[in-house]
Amino acid sequence: MDAKRFKEAYEKLQSLDDRLTYKVRPRSGSLSHATIEQLEERHRDLANYTVELKEILEELFLAIGSKSDSSP
């Protein structure tokens, strides 16, 4: 496992959580009275979150499957 690559991917995951999780977390009744514009914005936030999460997971899998880079 490439520990450095793994740590970097984990840090990206933490950053994603800090930046976007609150935007995509379901809120009670928030969609029942939402305007089209608000729904579009929530959809964009969720799409961005999903794509970035996929990229981070891919990086984690590559880190786990890679050998550690021992060069200075």
mmCIF file of the N, C-alpha and C atoms, coordinates in Angstrom:
data_MODEL
# 
_entry.id   MODEL 
# 
loop_
_atom_site.group_PDB 
_atom_site.id 
_atom_site.type_symbol 
_atom_site.label_atom_id 
_atom_site.label_alt_id 
_atom_site.label_comp_id 
_atom_site.label_asym_id 
_atom_site.label_entity_id 
_atom_site.label_seq_id 
_atom_site.pdbx_PDB_ins_code 
_atom_site.Cartn_x 
_atom_site.Cartn_y 
_atom_site.Cartn_z 
_atom_site.occupancy 
_atom_site.B_iso_or_equiv 
_atom_site.pdbx_formal_charge 
_atom_site.auth_seq_id 
_atom_site.auth_comp_id 
_atom_site.auth_asym_id 
_atom_site.auth_atom_id 
_atom_site.pdbx_PDB_model_num 
ATOM 1   N N  . MET A 1 1  ? 0.838   -1.178 0.000  1.00 0.00 ? 1  MET A N  1 
ATOM 2   C CA . MET A 1 1  ? 0.000   0.000  0.000  1.00 0.00 ? 1  MET A CA 1 
ATOM 3   C C  . MET A 1 1  ? 0.880   1.238  0.000  1.00 0.00 ? 1  MET A C  1 
ATOM 4   N N  . ASP A 1 2  ? 0.463   2.225  -0.749 1.00 0.00 ? 2  ASP A N  1 
ATOM 5   C CA . ASP A 1 2  ? 1.162   3.507  -0.790 1.00 0.00 ? 2  ASP A CA 1 
ATOM 6   C C  . ASP A 1 2  ? 0.541   4.409  0.278  1.00 0.00 ? 2  ASP A C  1 
ATOM 7   N N  . ALA A 1 3  ? 1.186   4.468  1.429  1.00 0.00 ? 3  ALA A N  1 
ATOM 8   C CA . ALA A 1 3  ? 0.634   5.186  2.575  1.00 0.00 ? 3  ALA A CA 1 
ATOM 9   C C  . ALA A 1 3  ? 0.470   6.678  2.303  1.00 0.00 ? 3  ALA A C  1 
ATOM 10  N N  . LYS A 1 4  ? 1.405   7.266  1.570  1.00 0.00 ? 4  LYS A N  1 
ATOM 11  C CA . LYS A 1 4  ? 1.324   8.700  1.273  1.00 0.00 ? 4  LYS A CA 1 
ATOM 12  C C  . LYS A 1 4  ? 0.103   8.988  0.398  1.00 0.00 ? 4  LYS A C  1 
ATOM 13  N N  . ARG A 1 5  ? -0.081  8.182  -0.611 1.00 0.00 ? 5  ARG A N  1 
ATOM 14  C CA . ARG A 1 5  ? -1.221  8.350  -1.515 1.00 0.00 ? 5  ARG A CA 1 
ATOM 15  C C  . ARG A 1 5  ? -2.535  8.116  -0.769 1.00 0.00 ? 5  ARG A C  1 
ATOM 16  N N  . PHE A 1 6  ? -2.537  7.136  0.106  1.00 0.00 ? 6  PHE A N  1 
ATOM 17  C CA . PHE A 1 6  ? -3.711  6.838  0.917  1.00 0.00 ? 6  PHE A CA 1 
ATOM 18  C C  . PHE A 1 6  ? -4.058  8.032  1.813  1.00 0.00 ? 6  PHE A C  1 
ATOM 19  N N  . LYS A 1 7  ? -3.045  8.602  2.464  1.00 0.00 ? 7  LYS A N  1 
ATOM 20  C CA . LYS A 1 7  ? -3.249  9.751  3.354  1.00 0.00 ? 7  LYS A CA 1 
ATOM 21  C C  . LYS A 1 7  ? -3.784  10.941 2.576  1.00 0.00 ? 7  LYS A C  1 
ATOM 22  N N  . GLU A 1 8  ? -3.253  11.185 1.378  1.00 0.00 ? 8  GLU A N  1 
ATOM 23  C CA . GLU A 1 8  ? -3.727  12.302 0.552  1.00 0.00 ? 8  GLU A CA 1 
ATOM 24  C C  . GLU A 1 8  ? -5.190  12.107 0.149  1.00 0.00 ? 8  GLU A C  1 
ATOM 25  N N  . ALA A 1 9  ? -5.554  10.888 -0.206 1.00 0.00 ? 9  ALA A N  1 
ATOM 26  C CA . ALA A 1 9  ? -6.943  10.602 -0.572 1.00 0.00 ? 9  ALA A CA 1 
ATOM 27  C C  . ALA A 1 9  ? -7.855  10.796 0.634  1.00 0.00 ? 9  ALA A C  1 
ATOM 28  N N  . TYR A 1 10 ? -7.401  10.365 1.800  1.00 0.00 ? 10 TYR A N  1 
ATOM 29  C CA . TYR A 1 10 ? -8.196  10.538 3.013  1.00 0.00 ? 10 TYR A CA 1 
ATOM 30  C C  . TYR A 1 10 ? -8.394  12.024 3.313  1.00 0.00 ? 10 TYR A C  1 
ATOM 31  N N  . GLU A 1 11 ? -7.355  12.820 3.129  1.00 0.00 ? 11 GLU A N  1 
ATOM 32  C CA . GLU A 1 11 ? -7.458  14.258 3.349  1.00 0.00 ? 11 GLU A CA 1 
ATOM 33  C C  . GLU A 1 11 ? -8.447  14.890 2.365  1.00 0.00 ? 11 GLU A C  1 
ATOM 34  N N  . LYS A 1 12 ? -8.474  14.403 1.125  1.00 0.00 ? 12 LYS A N  1 
ATOM 35  C CA . LYS A 1 12 ? -9.454  14.886 0.154  1.00 0.00 ? 12 LYS A CA 1 
ATOM 36  C C  . LYS A 1 12 ? -10.866 14.528 0.592  1.00 0.00 ? 12 LYS A C  1 
ATOM 37  N N  . LEU A 1 13 ? -11.027 13.337 1.146  1.00 0.00 ? 13 LEU A N  1 
ATOM 38  C CA . LEU A 1 13 ? -12.336 12.918 1.639  1.00 0.00 ? 13 LEU A CA 1 
ATOM 39  C C  . LEU A 1 13 ? -12.792 13.814 2.787  1.00 0.00 ? 13 LEU A C  1 
ATOM 40  N N  . GLN A 1 14 ? -11.893 14.141 3.693  1.00 0.00 ? 14 GLN A N  1 
ATOM 41  C CA . GLN A 1 14 ? -12.225 15.034 4.798  1.00 0.00 ? 14 GLN A CA 1 
ATOM 42  C C  . GLN A 1 14 ? -12.600 16.417 4.278  1.00 0.00 ? 14 GLN A C  1 
ATOM 43  N N  . SER A 1 15 ? -11.883 16.888 3.283  1.00 0.00 ? 15 SER A N  1 
ATOM 44  C CA . SER A 1 15 ? -12.184 18.187 2.688  1.00 0.00 ? 15 SER A CA 1 
ATOM 45  C C  . SER A 1 15 ? -13.561 18.181 2.032  1.00 0.00 ? 15 SER A C  1 
ATOM 46  N N  . LEU A 1 16 ? -13.870 17.118 1.302  1.00 0.00 ? 16 LEU A N  1 
ATOM 47  C CA . LEU A 1 16 ? -15.187 16.983 0.682  1.00 0.00 ? 16 LEU A CA 1 
ATOM 48  C C  . LEU A 1 16 ? -16.268 17.027 1.754  1.00 0.00 ? 16 LEU A C  1 
ATOM 49  N N  . ASP A 1 17 ? -16.066 16.311 2.821  1.00 0.00 ? 17 ASP A N  1 
ATOM 50  C CA . ASP A 1 17 ? -17.031 16.284 3.911  1.00 0.00 ? 17 ASP A CA 1 
ATOM 51  C C  . ASP A 1 17 ? -17.238 17.687 4.480  1.00 0.00 ? 17 ASP A C  1 
ATOM 52  N N  . ASP A 1 18 ? -16.151 18.387 4.726  1.00 0.00 ? 18 ASP A N  1 
ATOM 53  C CA . ASP A 1 18 ? -16.236 19.740 5.287  1.00 0.00 ? 18 ASP A CA 1 
ATOM 54  C C  . ASP A 1 18 ? -16.940 20.713 4.342  1.00 0.00 ? 18 ASP A C  1 
ATOM 55  N N  . ARG A 1 19 ? -16.685 20.572 3.037  1.00 0.00 ? 19 ARG A N  1 
ATOM 56  C CA . ARG A 1 19 ? -17.214 21.524 2.060  1.00 0.00 ? 19 ARG A CA 1 
ATOM 57  C C  . ARG A 1 19 ? -18.644 21.255 1.617  1.00 0.00 ? 19 ARG A C  1 
ATOM 58  N N  . LEU A 1 20 ? -19.022 19.982 1.463  1.00 0.00 ? 20 LEU A N  1 
ATOM 59  C CA . LEU A 1 20 ? -20.285 19.712 0.785  1.00 0.00 ? 20 LEU A CA 1 
ATOM 60  C C  . LEU A 1 20 ? -21.292 18.832 1.526  1.00 0.00 ? 20 LEU A C  1 
ATOM 61  N N  . THR A 1 21 ? -20.890 18.074 2.502  1.00 0.00 ? 21 THR A N  1 
ATOM 62  C CA . THR A 1 21 ? -21.829 17.147 3.121  1.00 0.00 ? 21 THR A CA 1 
ATOM 63  C C  . THR A 1 21 ? -23.052 17.866 3.677  1.00 0.00 ? 21 THR A C  1 
ATOM 64  N N  . TYR A 1 22 ? -22.848 19.028 4.272  1.00 0.00 ? 22 TYR A N  1 
ATOM 65  C CA . TYR A 1 22 ? -23.990 19.757 4.833  1.00 0.00 ? 22 TYR A CA 1 
ATOM 66  C C  . TYR A 1 22 ? -24.979 20.177 3.746  1.00 0.00 ? 22 TYR A C  1 
ATOM 67  N N  . LYS A 1 23 ? -24.495 20.345 2.511  1.00 0.00 ? 23 LYS A N  1 
ATOM 68  C CA . LYS A 1 23 ? -25.383 20.747 1.410  1.00 0.00 ? 23 LYS A CA 1 
ATOM 69  C C  . LYS A 1 23 ? -26.234 19.589 0.904  1.00 0.00 ? 23 LYS A C  1 
ATOM 70  N N  . VAL A 1 24 ? -25.736 18.380 0.994  1.00 0.00 ? 24 VAL A N  1 
ATOM 71  C CA . VAL A 1 24 ? -26.471 17.240 0.442  1.00 0.00 ? 24 VAL A CA 1 
ATOM 72  C C  . VAL A 1 24 ? -27.182 16.423 1.519  1.00 0.00 ? 24 VAL A C  1 
ATOM 73  N N  . ARG A 1 25 ? -26.960 16.743 2.770  1.00 0.00 ? 25 ARG A N  1 
ATOM 74  C CA . ARG A 1 25 ? -27.629 16.032 3.859  1.00 0.00 ? 25 ARG A CA 1 
ATOM 75  C C  . ARG A 1 25 ? -29.123 16.342 3.805  1.00 0.00 ? 25 ARG A C  1 
ATOM 76  N N  . PRO A 1 26 ? -29.963 15.311 3.872  1.00 0.00 ? 26 PRO A N  1 
ATOM 77  C CA . PRO A 1 26 ? -31.410 15.542 3.820  1.00 0.00 ? 26 PRO A CA 1 
ATOM 78  C C  . PRO A 1 26 ? -31.888 16.355 5.025  1.00 0.00 ? 26 PRO A C  1 
ATOM 79  N N  . ARG A 1 27 ? -32.770 17.284 4.756  1.00 0.00 ? 27 ARG A N  1 
ATOM 80  C CA . ARG A 1 27 ? -33.377 18.085 5.814  1.00 0.00 ? 27 ARG A CA 1 
ATOM 81  C C  . ARG A 1 27 ? -34.878 17.843 5.787  1.00 0.00 ? 27 ARG A C  1 
ATOM 82  N N  . SER A 1 28 ? -35.445 17.749 6.914  1.00 0.00 ? 28 SER A N  1 
ATOM 83  C CA . SER A 1 28 ? -36.870 17.456 7.026  1.00 0.00 ? 28 SER A CA 1 
ATOM 84  C C  . SER A 1 28 ? -37.703 18.530 6.324  1.00 0.00 ? 28 SER A C  1 
ATOM 85  N N  . GLY A 1 29 ? -38.473 18.107 5.327  1.00 0.00 ? 29 GLY A N  1 
ATOM 86  C CA . GLY A 1 29 ? -39.395 19.006 4.641  1.00 0.00 ? 29 GLY A CA 1 
ATOM 87  C C  . GLY A 1 29 ? -38.769 20.029 3.732  1.00 0.00 ? 29 GLY A C  1 
ATOM 88  N N  . SER A 1 30 ? -37.461 19.966 3.526  1.00 0.00 ? 30 SER A N  1 
ATOM 89  C CA . SER A 1 30 ? -36.800 21.014 2.747  1.00 0.00 ? 30 SER A CA 1 
ATOM 90  C C  . SER A 1 30 ? -37.135 20.963 1.261  1.00 0.00 ? 30 SER A C  1 
ATOM 91  N N  . LEU A 1 31 ? -37.521 19.810 0.745  1.00 0.00 ? 31 LEU A N  1 
ATOM 92  C CA . LEU A 1 31 ? -37.810 19.706 -0.684 1.00 0.00 ? 31 LEU A CA 1 
ATOM 93  C C  . LEU A 1 31 ? -39.287 19.905 -1.003 1.00 0.00 ? 31 LEU A C  1 
ATOM 94  N N  . SER A 1 32 ? -40.144 19.822 -0.017 1.00 0.00 ? 32 SER A N  1 
ATOM 95  C CA . SER A 1 32 ? -41.578 19.903 -0.298 1.00 0.00 ? 32 SER A CA 1 
ATOM 96  C C  . SER A 1 32 ? -42.012 21.292 -0.755 1.00 0.00 ? 32 SER A C  1 
ATOM 97  N N  . HIS A 1 33 ? -41.306 22.327 -0.344 1.00 0.00 ? 33 HIS A N  1 
ATOM 98  C CA . HIS A 1 33 ? -41.662 23.691 -0.730 1.00 0.00 ? 33 HIS A CA 1 
ATOM 99  C C  . HIS A 1 33 ? -40.547 24.363 -1.526 1.00 0.00 ? 33 HIS A C  1 
ATOM 100 N N  . ALA A 1 34 ? -39.650 23.579 -2.088 1.00 0.00 ? 34 ALA A N  1 
ATOM 101 C CA . ALA A 1 34 ? -38.509 24.122 -2.819 1.00 0.00 ? 34 ALA A CA 1 
ATOM 102 C C  . ALA A 1 34 ? -38.935 24.604 -4.201 1.00 0.00 ? 34 ALA A C  1 
ATOM 103 N N  . THR A 1 35 ? -38.291 25.670 -4.636 1.00 0.00 ? 35 THR A N  1 
ATOM 104 C CA . THR A 1 35 ? -38.529 26.165 -5.986 1.00 0.00 ? 35 THR A CA 1 
ATOM 105 C C  . THR A 1 35 ? -37.714 25.333 -6.974 1.00 0.00 ? 35 THR A C  1 
ATOM 106 N N  . ILE A 1 36 ? -38.005 25.490 -8.238 1.00 0.00 ? 36 ILE A N  1 
ATOM 107 C CA . ILE A 1 36 ? -37.240 24.789 -9.280 1.00 0.00 ? 36 ILE A CA 1 
ATOM 108 C C  . ILE A 1 36 ? -35.762 25.153 -9.177 1.00 0.00 ? 36 ILE A C  1 
ATOM 109 N N  . GLU A 1 37 ? -35.472 26.422 -8.936 1.00 0.00 ? 37 GLU A N  1 
ATOM 110 C CA . GLU A 1 37 ? -34.077 26.865 -8.829 1.00 0.00 ? 37 GLU A CA 1 
ATOM 111 C C  . GLU A 1 37 ? -33.380 26.205 -7.648 1.00 0.00 ? 37 GLU A C  1 
ATOM 112 N N  . GLN A 1 38 ? -34.077 26.082 -6.529 1.00 0.00 ? 38 GLN A N  1 
ATOM 113 C CA . GLN A 1 38 ? -33.484 25.440 -5.357 1.00 0.00 ? 38 GLN A CA 1 
ATOM 114 C C  . GLN A 1 38 ? -33.242 23.958 -5.615 1.00 0.00 ? 38 GLN A C  1 
ATOM 115 N N  . LEU A 1 39 ? -34.194 23.312 -6.286 1.00 0.00 ? 39 LEU A N  1 
ATOM 116 C CA . LEU A 1 39 ? -34.013 21.901 -6.629 1.00 0.00 ? 39 LEU A CA 1 
ATOM 117 C C  . LEU A 1 39 ? -32.843 21.715 -7.585 1.00 0.00 ? 39 LEU A C  1 
ATOM 118 N N  . GLU A 1 40 ? -32.700 22.620 -8.552 1.00 0.00 ? 40 GLU A N  1 
ATOM 119 C CA . GLU A 1 40 ? -31.570 22.534 -9.482 1.00 0.00 ? 40 GLU A CA 1 
ATOM 120 C C  . GLU A 1 40 ? -30.249 22.709 -8.749 1.00 0.00 ? 40 GLU A C  1 
ATOM 121 N N  . GLU A 1 41 ? -30.205 23.633 -7.813 1.00 0.00 ? 41 GLU A N  1 
ATOM 122 C CA . GLU A 1 41 ? -28.979 23.854 -7.042 1.00 0.00 ? 41 GLU A CA 1 
ATOM 123 C C  . GLU A 1 41 ? -28.642 22.625 -6.194 1.00 0.00 ? 41 GLU A C  1 
ATOM 124 N N  . ARG A 1 42 ? -29.644 22.037 -5.547 1.00 0.00 ? 42 ARG A N  1 
ATOM 125 C CA . ARG A 1 42 ? -29.417 20.823 -4.755 1.00 0.00 ? 42 ARG A CA 1 
ATOM 126 C C  . ARG A 1 42 ? -28.933 19.680 -5.642 1.00 0.00 ? 42 ARG A C  1 
ATOM 127 N N  . HIS A 1 43 ? -29.506 19.603 -6.835 1.00 0.00 ? 43 HIS A N  1 
ATOM 128 C CA . HIS A 1 43 ? -29.098 18.567 -7.789 1.00 0.00 ? 43 HIS A CA 1 
ATOM 129 C C  . HIS A 1 43 ? -27.635 18.766 -8.188 1.00 0.00 ? 43 HIS A C  1 
ATOM 130 N N  . ARG A 1 44 ? -27.240 19.992 -8.469 1.00 0.00 ? 44 ARG A N  1 
ATOM 131 C CA . ARG A 1 44 ? -25.835 20.283 -8.822 1.00 0.00 ? 44 ARG A CA 1 
ATOM 132 C C  . ARG A 1 44 ? -24.903 19.928 -7.671 1.00 0.00 ? 44 ARG A C  1 
ATOM 133 N N  . ASP A 1 45 ? -25.285 20.303 -6.461 1.00 0.00 ? 45 ASP A N  1 
ATOM 134 C CA . ASP A 1 45 ? -24.459 19.987 -5.292 1.00 0.00 ? 45 ASP A CA 1 
ATOM 135 C C  . ASP A 1 45 ? -24.300 18.480 -5.141 1.00 0.00 ? 45 ASP A C  1 
ATOM 136 N N  . LEU A 1 46 ? -25.401 17.753 -5.290 1.00 0.00 ? 46 LEU A N  1 
ATOM 137 C CA . LEU A 1 46 ? -25.349 16.306 -5.159 1.00 0.00 ? 46 LEU A CA 1 
ATOM 138 C C  . LEU A 1 46 ? -24.519 15.675 -6.272 1.00 0.00 ? 46 LEU A C  1 
ATOM 139 N N  . ALA A 1 47 ? -24.643 16.184 -7.491 1.00 0.00 ? 47 ALA A N  1 
ATOM 140 C CA . ALA A 1 47 ? -23.849 15.667 -8.611 1.00 0.00 ? 47 ALA A CA 1 
ATOM 141 C C  . ALA A 1 47 ? -22.360 15.912 -8.365 1.00 0.00 ? 47 ALA A C  1 
ATOM 142 N N  . ASN A 1 48 ? -22.007 17.117 -7.930 1.00 0.00 ? 48 ASN A N  1 
ATOM 143 C CA . ASN A 1 48 ? -20.600 17.432 -7.645 1.00 0.00 ? 48 ASN A CA 1 
ATOM 144 C C  . ASN A 1 48 ? -20.060 16.545 -6.529 1.00 0.00 ? 48 ASN A C  1 
ATOM 145 N N  . TYR A 1 49 ? -20.842 16.355 -5.498 1.00 0.00 ? 49 TYR A N  1 
ATOM 146 C CA . TYR A 1 49 ? -20.450 15.508 -4.380 1.00 0.00 ? 49 TYR A CA 1 
ATOM 147 C C  . TYR A 1 49 ? -20.201 14.076 -4.852 1.00 0.00 ? 49 TYR A C  1 
ATOM 148 N N  . THR A 1 50 ? -21.107 13.573 -5.652 1.00 0.00 ? 50 THR A N  1 
ATOM 149 C CA . THR A 1 50 ? -21.014 12.199 -6.141 1.00 0.00 ? 50 THR A CA 1 
ATOM 150 C C  . THR A 1 50 ? -19.783 11.991 -7.001 1.00 0.00 ? 50 THR A C  1 
ATOM 151 N N  . VAL A 1 51 ? -19.530 12.901 -7.923 1.00 0.00 ? 51 VAL A N  1 
ATOM 152 C CA . VAL A 1 51 ? -18.373 12.775 -8.806 1.00 0.00 ? 51 VAL A CA 1 
ATOM 153 C C  . VAL A 1 51 ? -17.075 12.866 -8.012 1.00 0.00 ? 51 VAL A C  1 
ATOM 154 N N  . GLU A 1 52 ? -17.007 13.830 -7.107 1.00 0.00 ? 52 GLU A N  1 
ATOM 155 C CA . GLU A 1 52 ? -15.787 13.975 -6.316 1.00 0.00 ? 52 GLU A CA 1 
ATOM 156 C C  . GLU A 1 52 ? -15.568 12.772 -5.403 1.00 0.00 ? 52 GLU A C  1 
ATOM 157 N N  . LEU A 1 53 ? -16.632 12.236 -4.836 1.00 0.00 ? 53 LEU A N  1 
ATOM 158 C CA . LEU A 1 53 ? -16.522 11.048 -3.997 1.00 0.00 ? 53 LEU A CA 1 
ATOM 159 C C  . LEU A 1 53 ? -16.018 9.856  -4.801 1.00 0.00 ? 53 LEU A C  1 
ATOM 160 N N  . LYS A 1 54 ? -16.514 9.704  -6.020 1.00 0.00 ? 54 LYS A N  1 
ATOM 161 C CA . LYS A 1 54 ? -16.041 8.624  -6.891 1.00 0.00 ? 54 LYS A CA 1 
ATOM 162 C C  . LYS A 1 54 ? -14.551 8.764  -7.164 1.00 0.00 ? 54 LYS A C  1 
ATOM 163 N N  . GLU A 1 55 ? -14.093 9.983  -7.429 1.00 0.00 ? 55 GLU A N  1 
ATOM 164 C CA . GLU A 1 55 ? -12.671 10.211 -7.698 1.00 0.00 ? 55 GLU A CA 1 
ATOM 165 C C  . GLU A 1 55 ? -11.814 9.887  -6.474 1.00 0.00 ? 55 GLU A C  1 
ATOM 166 N N  . ILE A 1 56 ? -12.297 10.250 -5.298 1.00 0.00 ? 56 ILE A N  1 
ATOM 167 C CA . ILE A 1 56 ? -11.560 9.961  -4.072 1.00 0.00 ? 56 ILE A CA 1 
ATOM 168 C C  . ILE A 1 56 ? -11.500 8.460  -3.816 1.00 0.00 ? 56 ILE A C  1 
ATOM 169 N N  . LEU A 1 57 ? -12.602 7.779  -4.019 1.00 0.00 ? 57 LEU A N  1 
ATOM 170 C CA . LEU A 1 57 ? -12.611 6.321  -3.839 1.00 0.00 ? 57 LEU A CA 1 
ATOM 171 C C  . LEU A 1 57 ? -11.658 5.642  -4.812 1.00 0.00 ? 57 LEU A C  1 
ATOM 172 N N  . GLU A 1 58 ? -11.639 6.117  -6.040 1.00 0.00 ? 58 GLU A N  1 
ATOM 173 C CA . GLU A 1 58 ? -10.712 5.561  -7.026 1.00 0.00 ? 58 GLU A CA 1 
ATOM 174 C C  . GLU A 1 58 ? -9.271  5.743  -6.558 1.00 0.00 ? 58 GLU A C  1 
ATOM 175 N N  . GLU A 1 59 ? -8.965  6.923  -6.034 1.00 0.00 ? 59 GLU A N  1 
ATOM 176 C CA . GLU A 1 59 ? -7.618  7.203  -5.538 1.00 0.00 ? 59 GLU A CA 1 
ATOM 177 C C  . GLU A 1 59 ? -7.289  6.301  -4.347 1.00 0.00 ? 59 GLU A C  1 
ATOM 178 N N  . LEU A 1 60 ? -8.258  6.066  -3.471 1.00 0.00 ? 60 LEU A N  1 
ATOM 179 C CA . LEU A 1 60 ? -8.035  5.165  -2.333 1.00 0.00 ? 60 LEU A CA 1 
ATOM 180 C C  . LEU A 1 60 ? -7.750  3.743  -2.797 1.00 0.00 ? 60 LEU A C  1 
ATOM 181 N N  . PHE A 1 61 ? -8.522  3.256  -3.764 1.00 0.00 ? 61 PHE A N  1 
ATOM 182 C CA . PHE A 1 61 ? -8.281  1.906  -4.285 1.00 0.00 ? 61 PHE A CA 1 
ATOM 183 C C  . PHE A 1 61 ? -6.896  1.801  -4.922 1.00 0.00 ? 61 PHE A C  1 
ATOM 184 N N  . LEU A 1 62 ? -6.502  2.828  -5.659 1.00 0.00 ? 62 LEU A N  1 
ATOM 185 C CA . LEU A 1 62 ? -5.175  2.810  -6.272 1.00 0.00 ? 62 LEU A CA 1 
ATOM 186 C C  . LEU A 1 62 ? -4.082  2.853  -5.211 1.00 0.00 ? 62 LEU A C  1 
ATOM 187 N N  . ALA A 1 63 ? -4.304  3.624  -4.158 1.00 0.00 ? 63 ALA A N  1 
ATOM 188 C CA . ALA A 1 63 ? -3.326  3.696  -3.073 1.00 0.00 ? 63 ALA A CA 1 
ATOM 189 C C  . ALA A 1 63 ? -3.184  2.345  -2.373 1.00 0.00 ? 63 ALA A C  1 
ATOM 190 N N  . ILE A 1 64 ? -4.306  1.677  -2.152 1.00 0.00 ? 64 ILE A N  1 
ATOM 191 C CA . ILE A 1 64 ? -4.272  0.381  -1.481 1.00 0.00 ? 64 ILE A CA 1 
ATOM 192 C C  . ILE A 1 64 ? -3.578  -0.657 -2.364 1.00 0.00 ? 64 ILE A C  1 
ATOM 193 N N  . GLY A 1 65 ? -3.789  -0.577 -3.667 1.00 0.00 ? 65 GLY A N  1 
ATOM 194 C CA . GLY A 1 65 ? -3.217  -1.566 -4.580 1.00 0.00 ? 65 GLY A CA 1 
ATOM 195 C C  . GLY A 1 65 ? -1.803  -1.258 -5.041 1.00 0.00 ? 65 GLY A C  1 
ATOM 196 N N  . SER A 1 66 ? -1.281  -0.086 -4.652 1.00 0.00 ? 66 SER A N  1 
ATOM 197 C CA . SER A 1 66 ? 0.063   0.318  -5.095 1.00 0.00 ? 66 SER A CA 1 
ATOM 198 C C  . SER A 1 66 ? 1.103   -0.006 -4.031 1.00 0.00 ? 66 SER A C  1 
ATOM 199 N N  . LYS A 1 67 ? 2.318   -0.153 -4.507 1.00 0.00 ? 67 LYS A N  1 
ATOM 200 C CA . LYS A 1 67 ? 3.430   -0.312 -3.578 1.00 0.00 ? 67 LYS A CA 1 
ATOM 201 C C  . LYS A 1 67 ? 3.853   1.070  -3.092 1.00 0.00 ? 67 LYS A C  1 
ATOM 202 N N  . SER A 1 68 ? 4.392   1.108  -1.904 1.00 0.00 ? 68 SER A N  1 
ATOM 203 C CA . SER A 1 68 ? 4.843   2.370  -1.333 1.00 0.00 ? 68 SER A CA 1 
ATOM 204 C C  . SER A 1 68 ? 5.981   2.948  -2.152 1.00 0.00 ? 68 SER A C  1 
ATOM 205 N N  . ASP A 1 69 ? 5.940   4.241  -2.386 1.00 0.00 ? 69 ASP A N  1 
ATOM 206 C CA . ASP A 1 69 ? 7.020   4.927  -3.087 1.00 0.00 ? 69 ASP A CA 1 
ATOM 207 C C  . ASP A 1 69 ? 8.114   5.228  -2.083 1.00 0.00 ? 69 ASP A C  1 
ATOM 208 N N  . SER A 1 70 ? 9.209   4.485  -2.153 1.00 0.00 ? 70 SER A N  1 
ATOM 209 C CA . SER A 1 70 ? 10.274  4.651  -1.163 1.00 0.00 ? 70 SER A CA 1 
ATOM 210 C C  . SER A 1 70 ? 11.385  5.585  -1.637 1.00 0.00 ? 70 SER A C  1 
ATOM 211 N N  . SER A 1 71 ? 11.209  6.200  -2.798 1.00 0.00 ? 71 SER A N  1 
ATOM 212 C CA . SER A 1 71 ? 12.234  7.145  -3.267 1.00 0.00 ? 71 SER A CA 1 
ATOM 213 C C  . SER A 1 71 ? 12.116  8.449  -2.498 1.00 0.00 ? 71 SER A C  1 
ATOM 214 N N  . PRO A 1 72 ? 13.257  9.153  -2.273 1.00 0.00 ? 72 PRO A N  1 
ATOM 215 C CA . PRO A 1 72 ? 13.247  10.379 -1.460 1.00 0.00 ? 72 PRO A CA 1 
ATOM 216 C C  . PRO A 1 72 ? 12.497  11.501 -2.064 1.00 0.00 ? 72 PRO A C  1 
# 
